[in-house]
């Protein structure tokens, strides 16, 4: 394989939510694990299931179905997995119903989200539509934008708010 072909290919992890197939770029995925024990955290948005310990590091767990606006959470079965994403040295676990496979795809097999369907759809979550051909069948995989899915911009604000609350509580205790 020439270096030109390598530059034109991307690798994706595909998974299921609510009967639909989605994917993340493999560069965003740190690992895929079974659903761990979840410690609930009060006053969190509905899509945040809680926190879990991953090899000594605490990470939030998000139900990706709820995060994407589906009315029902991911169905929990033996196939349920957590896709661990690492962004800016922060781990986030995204709960999905099942992980299908890791696929290599050429860039020309990825289309933009159809403009005709844009009304009322928050396209910021979708980087593109990957078309995979298997004989006569074509599978469409919605490639998600991990920065938007895990609310990367909200992380510093959440951390800052949490720090301020913690500092205020410590100040009150000291008085």
C-alpha positions as CSV (number, residue, x, y, z in Angstrom):
1,X,0.0,0.0,0.0
2,X,1.4,3.3,-1.0
3,X,1.6,6.3,1.4
4,X,-0.9,8.1,-0.8
5,X,-3.5,5.4,0.0
6,X,-2.7,5.5,3.7
7,X,-3.4,9.3,3.8
8,X,-6.8,8.7,2.1
9,X,-8.0,6.1,4.5
10,X,-9.5,6.5,8.0
11,X,-10.3,3.9,10.6
12,X,-13.6,3.9,12.4
13,X,-15.2,2.0,15.3
14,X,-18.8,1.3,14.5
15,X,-21.5,0.7,17.1
16,X,-25.3,0.5,17.5
17,X,-27.7,2.8,19.4
18,X,-31.5,2.4,19.0
19,X,-31.1,0.2,15.9
20,X,-28.9,2.7,14.1
21,X,-25.2,2.4,13.3
22,X,-22.8,5.2,14.3
23,X,-19.1,5.5,14.4
24,X,-16.1,7.3,15.9
25,X,-12.7,7.9,14.4
26,X,-10.3,5.4,16.0
27,X,-7.9,8.2,16.9
28,X,-10.4,9.4,19.5
29,X,-11.0,6.0,21.0
30,X,-8.7,5.0,23.9
31,X,-10.3,1.6,24.6
32,X,-13.6,-0.3,24.6
33,X,-14.7,-2.0,27.9
34,X,-17.6,-3.8,29.4
35,X,-20.1,-1.8,31.4
36,X,-18.5,-1.2,34.8
37,X,-20.1,-0.5,38.1
38,X,-21.6,3.0,38.0
39,X,-21.7,5.4,41.0
40,X,-24.6,7.8,40.6
41,X,-24.0,11.5,41.0
42,X,-26.8,13.8,42.1
43,X,-28.0,16.8,40.0
44,X,-26.4,15.5,36.7
45,X,-28.1,15.9,33.3
46,X,-30.2,12.8,32.4
47,X,-27.6,11.5,29.9
48,X,-24.8,11.4,32.5
49,X,-25.2,8.1,34.2
50,X,-22.6,8.7,36.9
51,X,-18.9,8.0,37.4
52,X,-16.7,4.9,37.3
53,X,-13.2,3.9,38.2
54,X,-10.9,2.9,35.3
55,X,-7.6,1.8,36.6
56,X,-7.4,4.4,39.3
57,X,-8.9,7.2,37.2
58,X,-12.4,8.5,37.7
59,X,-14.4,9.1,34.5
60,X,-17.9,10.2,33.8
61,X,-20.2,7.7,32.0
62,X,-22.7,9.1,29.4
63,X,-25.6,7.2,27.9
64,X,-24.9,8.0,24.2
65,X,-28.6,7.4,23.2
66,X,-29.8,10.0,25.6
67,X,-27.0,12.4,24.7
68,X,-28.0,12.2,21.1
69,X,-31.6,12.9,21.9
70,X,-33.2,9.5,21.7
71,X,-36.2,9.1,24.0
72,X,-34.9,5.9,25.6
73,X,-31.6,5.0,27.2
74,X,-29.3,2.4,25.7
75,X,-30.6,-1.1,26.2
76,X,-28.3,-2.9,28.6
77,X,-27.4,-6.4,27.5
78,X,-24.3,-8.6,27.5
79,X,-23.3,-6.7,24.3
80,X,-23.4,-3.3,26.0
81,X,-20.0,-1.6,25.9
82,X,-18.3,1.6,27.0
83,X,-16.3,3.4,24.4
84,X,-13.6,5.3,26.3
85,X,-12.7,8.6,24.6
86,X,-9.7,10.7,25.7
87,X,-9.6,14.4,24.9
88,X,-7.3,16.9,26.4
89,X,-6.1,14.2,28.9
90,X,-9.7,13.8,30.2
91,X,-11.4,10.3,29.9
92,X,-15.1,10.0,29.2
93,X,-17.0,6.8,28.8
94,X,-19.8,6.6,26.3
95,X,-22.3,3.8,26.8
96,X,-23.5,2.1,23.6
97,X,-25.7,-0.9,23.0
98,X,-23.0,-2.9,21.1
99,X,-19.8,-2.4,19.2
100,X,-19.8,-3.9,15.7
101,X,-16.4,-3.7,14.3
102,X,-13.4,-1.6,13.4
103,X,-13.4,-0.6,9.7
104,X,-11.0,1.1,7.4
105,X,-12.7,3.4,4.9
106,X,-11.5,5.6,2.1
107,X,-12.2,9.3,2.4
108,X,-14.3,9.3,-0.8
109,X,-16.8,7.0,0.9
110,X,-17.8,9.7,3.4
111,X,-20.5,12.1,2.5
112,X,-21.6,15.3,4.1
113,X,-25.0,15.2,6.0
114,X,-27.7,15.9,3.4
115,X,-28.7,19.5,3.4
116,X,-32.3,18.5,2.7
117,X,-32.5,16.9,6.1
118,X,-30.9,19.8,8.0
119,X,-34.1,21.4,9.2
120,X,-34.4,20.7,12.9
121,X,-31.3,18.5,13.0
122,X,-28.3,19.5,15.1
123,X,-25.6,18.6,12.6
124,X,-22.8,19.6,14.9
125,X,-22.8,16.0,16.2
126,X,-22.3,14.4,12.8
127,X,-19.0,14.7,10.9
128,X,-20.3,12.7,7.9
129,X,-22.0,9.6,6.6
130,X,-19.8,6.6,5.8
131,X,-21.0,4.3,3.1
132,X,-19.9,0.7,3.4
133,X,-20.6,-1.7,0.6
134,X,-20.9,-5.4,1.2
135,X,-22.0,-7.1,-2.1
136,X,-25.3,-5.4,-3.0
137,X,-26.0,-4.1,0.5
138,X,-24.9,-0.6,1.5
139,X,-24.6,0.3,5.2
140,X,-24.8,3.9,6.2
141,X,-22.8,4.8,9.4
142,X,-23.2,8.2,10.9
143,X,-19.7,9.4,12.0
144,X,-20.0,11.4,15.2
145,X,-18.0,14.4,16.2
146,X,-16.5,13.4,19.6
147,X,-15.8,17.0,20.6
148,X,-19.5,17.8,20.4
149,X,-20.7,14.5,21.9
150,X,-18.6,14.9,25.0
151,X,-19.2,18.6,25.2
152,X,-15.5,19.4,25.2
153,X,-16.1,23.1,25.5
154,X,-18.1,22.5,28.7
155,X,-15.4,20.6,30.5
156,X,-13.3,23.6,31.6
157,X,-16.5,25.4,32.7
158,X,-17.6,22.4,34.7
159,X,-14.2,21.9,36.3
160,X,-14.1,25.6,37.2
161,X,-17.6,25.6,38.7
162,X,-16.8,22.5,40.6
163,X,-13.6,24.0,41.9
164,X,-15.4,27.2,42.9
165,X,-18.1,25.3,44.8
166,X,-15.5,23.2,46.5
167,X,-13.4,26.2,47.5
168,X,-16.6,28.0,48.8
169,X,-17.6,25.0,50.9
170,X,-14.1,24.8,52.4
171,X,-14.2,28.5,53.2
172,X,-17.5,28.1,55.0
173,X,-16.2,25.2,57.0
174,X,-13.2,27.2,58.1
175,X,-15.4,30.0,59.4
